[in-house]
Amino acid sequence: MQRGKSSLFALLVACVVAAAWSGVGLAADITHQNVGTMASNAKTAEDYEALAAYYDGRAKMHQEEANDAKAQYEAIHKPMGKRTGSDAEVIATQETFMKEAVKHYLALAAHSRKLAAMYHKLAKSAGGGQ
């Protein structure tokens, strides 16, 4: 029984070492801090797909941030008829900020989608089946 556990452990260690040595790895391994290194070292379809998945995730995150910025503004400033004075000024300032934030996040989402598409294309040309 002990012998079986030893060989299973050795197999598990070998798999972990092989995965770590294989290059890029999974999309979960790619972070904002190491994405440049991962992209520089990418060679296989799996490497490119991991990068594409990372940027697909970033695009989704930025889209959610845009939606959140708009929803937060709308939750705070529900339509209540015409407002005047400092209240109107505050609302206008916050609306401007919300619109700029939404525009910013949507631009980031579009950029991330373009990068994801590029990496999907690279994966396909590297032998990936998608």
N, C-alpha and C positions, 0 to 999 in steps of 0.2 A: 504494500500500500504506500509506503513512504517513497519508494522508487517512482511510482506513478506521479506523485505530487512534485517530486524533484524535476522530472522531465516536463511536466506541465508548466512549472515555474520557469524553467529554462526556455521553453518555447515562448512564453509570455514576454520574458526579457528580450529575447531575440526579435520579436515583433516590434516592441517598443523602440529598440535600438535601430531597427531597419526603418521604421517610420520617421524617426528623428533624423536619420542620415539621408533619407531619400530626397531631401530638398525642401520644398515649400511646405507641404503638409495640408492640413484642412483649413477651411476658411476661418474656423474658430481660432486657429493659431495666428491668424493675421490680425495685427492691431494697427492703430494709427501710428504707433512708434516704429513698427518694423515693416510696414507695407512697402517702402522703397527698397529695402534689402530683399524682401520676398520677391518683388517684381524683377529686380536685377538677377536673382538666382533662378528664376522660373525657366524651365526647359521642357517640361512635359505637358500634355493636355490636362492632366490632373492639377498641375501647378497653376495653369492659366484658368482653369475652372474655379479653383479656390479663390483666385484673385477676383474673378468675375462675381462669385458669390459674395465676396467681401463688399464690392462696390454696389451690387444689388441691394445688400443690407443697408449700406450707407444711403442709397437713394430713398429707400423706404423710410429710414429714420428722418431724413431731411423733409420728406413729404409730411410725415407726422408732426414735425416741428412747425411747419407752415400751418397745418390744420389746427394745431394747438394754439398758436399765436392768434389766429382769427377767432377761434372758439372762446379763448379767454377774454378778448376784447368784447365779443358779443355777449358773453355772460355778465360782464361788468356793466356794459352800457346797452341795455335793452332799449328798444325804441320807446320813448316816453313823451313824445310830442316835442315841440320847440323849446329849446333851452336858451338861456341868455346869461350874460355876464361871465364870471370866472368859471362857472360850471361848463359852459359851452367851450371856453378856451382849453380847459383841461381835456375835455372829450376830443376836441380837434387835434390836440397834440398827441394824445394816445392813439387816435385813429391813424395819424401820420406814421407813428412808430410801428403800429401793427402792419400797415401796408408795406413799409420798408422791410420789416422782418419777414413777412410772407414772401415778398419778392426775392430777398436774399436766400431763404431756405429753398424756394422753388428753383433758383439758379443752381444751388449746390446739388439738388436732387437731379436736375438735368445733366449736370457735369458728371455726376456719379453714374448715371444711366449710360452716358457715352463711354465712360471708361469700362463699365461692365460689358457693353456690347463689343468693345475692342478686344477684351480678354476672352469673351466667348468666341470671337472670330479667330483669335490666336490659338485657342484650344482646338478648334475645328481643324485648322491648318496643321496643328501638331499631332493630328491623328485621333482627336476626340470625336465621338460619334454624334454630337448634337447638331 
